[in-house]
Amino acid sequence: MDKPLDRRRTAMELLENMFEVEMRFLQSGSESLDMLAGAFHAEVVVHEPQSLPYGGDWKGLDRVGALFRKMREIWSDVAVENLQAAQSDDMVFMSCTLSLTSRANGATIKQPFAEVLRFKDDRLIEGTPFYHDTSEILAILR
């Protein structure tokens, strides 16, 4: 009997799932890590730039949940536009326009954004974001 083909998800399918789960978590006010588990591996690590208010390495599903809660405190709106991606095995390279709105003052910033992502079992296991201008981001938060 032939074994069915193991269909790999495309880069866009992986990203759309990841961003849908992340945005739903950010917008819902949820504290449930079960929501994140659909797109983020239990051993996930996200490497945010040290200069940002949520900088550092966020390891594990509980810490990524804490990262998103911190982002929720800072940003009233986060949006991803013009998403593009390329894939090599378990690595996804993405770029987009990132729109962030400060919760404190309502100021919005739009800038290019890129991220190198590694997936395991169709869930993010490692992410390294690259913001175009972190000083511009920090300026609207002051």
N, C-alpha and C positions, 0 to 999 in steps of 0.2 A: 504494500500500500504506500502510495506517495505521501510524503509529509507536506503539509501546506507551506507555502512560501511565508517566510517571516518578513512581513511588510514593514519597512522602516518608515517612520513619519518624516515628512519633509521638514526643512528648516522653517518654512512659514507655518506649518501646522504646529510645530513645537513652540514657536514664538507666540502665535495667536493664543494657544492654550495658556502659556505662561503669563502673558500680559492680561488676558481675560481674568485669570484667577487673582493676579496681583491687584488689578484695578478694582475688582469686586471686593477684595479684602480691604483696600484703602478706603473705598467709598461706603462700605457697609458699617464700619465701626466695630466689626466682629473681632472677637478675641480668640476664635476657634482656629486651632492649628489644623483641624481636619480639612478646612477649606483649602489651605495651602498645600496639603499633602497630594492633591491631584496634579500639581505641576512642579512641586519642589521635593527633591529627594530628602530623606531623613538626615543624610549626612551632608547636606548642601553647605557651601561656603560662598559668601559674597564679599568681594574685596572692594570696599568703597574708599575713595581718596581721603587721606588723613585730614585734609584741609576743610572738609565739609562737616557740618554739625553732627552728622551721623557717620563719620569716617571710621575706618578700621575693618577688621575681618569679622564677619558675622557668621559663626559656625553652628550648624544644626538648625533644624526646623524651628525650634523655640526662639533662637537668636534671630533668625530671619523674620519671624513674626514680630520680634521686638524692633528690628530695623524698620519694618513697615509701619509699626505704631509710631515710631519716632518721626518718620517721614510724614505720617498723617497729622502729627502735631504741627509740623512746619509748613506743609503745603495744603492748601484748601482744594487745589485741583492739580492733577498730573495727567498729561495726555501725550500720546505717541502718534505722530503723523508721518506719512511717507515712509513706511517701514520697508526696508529691503534686507535681504539676507543671502548668504552663501553658506554652503555646508560641506564639510569634509569629515566623513565618518561621524564621530560623536561630537564634533566641534561645529558650532554655528557662529558665524561672524555677521553681526547685524549693524545697520545704521538707520537713523531716523532723524526727525526733528522732534526735540523734546520741549514740551511746554509745561512750565511750572508756575503756579500762582501762590504767592506768599499768603499764609493765613493771617499773619500779623498786620499787613498793610494793603493787601489786595494787588500788589504789583505783580505783573506777569513777565516772564522771560521766555523767549524761544531761542533755541540754539541747536546746532548739530550735536548729535550724540551717537556714540558707537559702543558696542559691547562684544566681548569675546565670551562665549558660553559653552560649557561642556554638559552634555546630557547623558544620563544613565537610566535605562528602562523608561525612556520618554519623559523623564523628569529632570529638572535642572539640578546638577550636582556642584557646579562651580560657575561663578559669574564674575567678570571683571569689567566694570563700566568705565568709559572714557568720556568725561564731560568736556565740551569744547572750551569753556572758560569758567573755571570754578571761582575766580575772583569776581566775575559778573554775578554769579549766583549769590555769593556772600554779600555783595553790595546791596542787593534787593532785600536781604534779610536784616540789614542793619537799621 
